[in-house]
Amino acid sequence: MTVAHQTVTSFIDGAFVPARGEPLAIVNPADESIAGTLHEADEAEVAAAVDGAARAFRSGPWPRMVMAERRKVFQRIIEAVRDNMDELAALETAATGQPIHYSRFIQLPRIIANFEFYAEWPAYALETATSERGRSLRYVLREPLGPVALISPSNAPTALASTKVAAALAFGNTCVVKTSENTPMALARFVQLLHEAGVPEGVVNMVNGRGQVTGDALVRHPAIKAVSFTGGTATARHIAAAAGQGLKRVDLELGGKSANIVMPSADLDKALDAALIAVFTNSGQQCFAGSRLVLHRSIAEDFLGRFAERADAIRVGHPYEEGVENGPLAHANSYRRVERMIAEAREDGCAVLAGGRRADGFDKGYYYRPTVLRAPSNDVRICQEEVFGPVAAAIVVDSLDEAIAVANGSRYGLVSYVWTNDLREAMRAAESIEAGWVHVNTPMLALDPRFPFGGYKESGVGRDGAPAARSFFTEEKTVNYAMQLPPLPQLGKV
């Protein structure tokens, strides 16, 4: 399967603009060929996109639509995505390197799920109201916030952008979308499909480019009311600082170094399958990867041996090949980071039980073998920093208390996994682990938008999920209607 060379420009007021910005190559990580060319949006082009969103908010129909009308548009979006899913998957794989079956059947169907959910949920979300025995009626009015910036990462550029777009649009906002300069192709087509499905001009705009150029201009624009960002912690610091100058709302879903605790009472066969899924899906390029295996000493040797054997058997190959489980890393910088961190882990005394090298058989492309390390302690860098690659580091502990201490011994706190059939252990771990989501006896198979998702510590600020999105993307106004005015003091009356 091949994808024709793509030229990606900004999408403003319902159309792609002519190419004018600095051209940046979009590299196919499978073979390092040039999959497309992105023309970077400068400050003026970003301003045009934000102005389009602001006009659509001030005078366009979208913020004034009732939910039933928006629902009809959402249904057409769902059908458009279904009809064009193969094209979207091919574009996503060409830029990210993730296996085509993963793009087609796991990652991109999240777009449909997001719009199906937000087509219905706002209609059933009730607001607060109270009355005081005929004297007063107080109630909350909820209004859309305005033009918002929505920024998604390179590991799931279109699926995660769709989560933000669906929520922002459901509550009547307009937006400007941006993703990584390395992975814009499927998102550009998706934004085009939104307008073909009936989203009015200016409601969803897209700008492309590097964070320090395009992203910075977008976040700093005075008309942007809020910034929703998913990505790395270092970038989030810059975004938060820039947004803070304008007192903008920020929602930051960031990295993780999630612990995967396995206790002796667990179903070890299921824990093994799930631990492999948790760390090696999408070549480990997921914020909630269970990249720290925290194993009780009584089961550690057997479990770790089987884990390393299975990791060594994971099929790494070209993302369009049948049966491939891991494709290449998304870009060269990711590959080089994995190489550097594995080299340092060896120097720190980590034993390499599987992988630790480039995948065989590839002269080009960013292919790295799934890697399993046994770490001497939780203090080494490989256990403290997010690798964002196919690397698991195992730490052996002697008790649940020690396992919890290891899980919490991180500046991150996004997700944690606990495997135990002891209810008391499960409850204690769930209450004690400092993470935004604790999974007991399951990997993370899907996000439930009815519930909050986000992190403790450096894993984020704010939460995703419908209740949090409603607060983030709307203004709340309390109305106090006096049905019977109480006696008032008559100031100044003689």
Buried (B, 14 or more C-beta within 10 A) or exposed (E): EEBEEBBBBBBBBBEBBEEBBEEBEBBBBBBBBEBBBBBBBBBEBBBBBBBBBBBBBEEBEBBEBEBEEBBEBBBBBBEBBEEBBEEBBBBBBBBBBBBBBBBBEBBBBBBBBBBBBBBBBBEEBEEEEEEEEEEBBBBEEBEBBBBBBBBBBBBBBBBBBBBBBBBBBBBBBBBBBBBBBBBBBBBBBBBBBBBEBBBBBBBBBBBBBBBEBBBBBBBBBEBBBBBBBBBBBEBBEBBBEBBEEBEBBBBBBBBBBBBBBBBBBBEBEEBBEBBBBBBBBBBBBBBBBBBBBBBBEEBBEEBBEBBBEBBBEBEBBBBBEEEBBBBBBBBBEBBEBBBEBBEBBBEBEBEBBBBBEBBEEBEEBBBBBBBBBBBBEBEBBBBBBBBBBBBBBBBBBEEBEBBBBBBBBBBBBBBBBBBBEBEEBBEBBBEBBBBBBBBBBEBBEEBEBEEBBBBBBBBBBBBBBBBBBBBBBBEEEEEEEEEEEEEEEEEEEE
